[in-house]
Amino acid sequence: MTARPEESARRRVAVALRYRRETESAPVVVASGRGLVADRILEVAREAAVPVHEDAALAESLGALEIDRPIPVELYEAVAEVIAFVHGLRPPRVAT
């Protein structure tokens, strides 16, 4: 997640989440940063072809959380919308 690009570098924030449905009860913040760190998080995401969803308010909320901690229940709905967005971008898996 990232804040809007027109915001100043000081306010720009990016957060990376991980969610392993089989082993984790909730998504986990794995990276968070502002300014140049946010830029690097986005660069790594692009290089790895990880989808990026822009939501400034959610990025601010997630950016305040500790790394390697599950997100709080209060953010489940907003993060679920992001996960649905990401799944909508990926082609369906074909059973083999």
N, C-alpha and C positions, 0 to 999 in steps of 0.2 A: 504494500500500500504506500501511497505517496501523497504528499500535499500538492497543490496545483503549482505548475512551473512558474507562474507569474509572481509567486510569493518570493520574498527576499531569501537569499541563501541562508540567512540566520534562522528563518522560520521553516525552511524546507525540511521535511522529515520523511524518512522511509523506514518501513518495518517489514521484515521477512518472517513468515509463519511456516510451521511444519505441522502436518496433521496425519498421523498414522492411525487410522480408524481402528485397526486390529489391536493396537497396543497402547493407545493413548486415549484418555477419556475426553480430552479437549485439545484444540490446537495450541501450539506452544510458540512463543516468540523466540526466534533463533538469531535474529539480528535487528538492531535498531540504531538509528543515528540521525543527525542533523547536518545540514550544510554539505561539506565535502564527503563526509561519511555516508550521508544519504545518497549522494551521487555515486559513490562506489558500490553501495548495495544495489542500486538500479543497474549499474554497469554489469555487475556479476549476474544479475537476473537476466539481462538481455543476452549475455554470452551463453548462458545455460538454457536459453529459450523458455524461461519461466514467465508466465503471464503476469502483467502488472495491472493492478486495479487502482484507480485514483479516488480517494475519499479522504479529504483533509481532516475532517473531524475524527474519523476512525483512526487514521494514522497518528493523530495527536494522542488519542486515548491509549492506543497500543504502544506508542513510543514511551509512555510513562511507566510501562510494566517492566519487571525484571526479566532478563534474558534467561532462557531455559525454564521458564515457569508457564504452566497452563494459563490461558486467558480466563478472566473471571466470568461467572455466569451472566453478568450484566451485558457482556459483549457477545454472547453466543449468537443472538439473532443477526447482528450486523456482520459478524464473521461468517455465519452460515450463508448469507447473501453473497459474500465474496467467493466462498467455495463453490456455490452454485454458478456464479459467473465464470470461474475458471473451468469447471467441468463442462460448461456450455461451449467453451472455446476448443475443447479437445474432441477429436473424432471418436466415435464409439469404438470400444474394443471388440475385436472379432474373436469369437471362441475358436480355439484350435483343437 
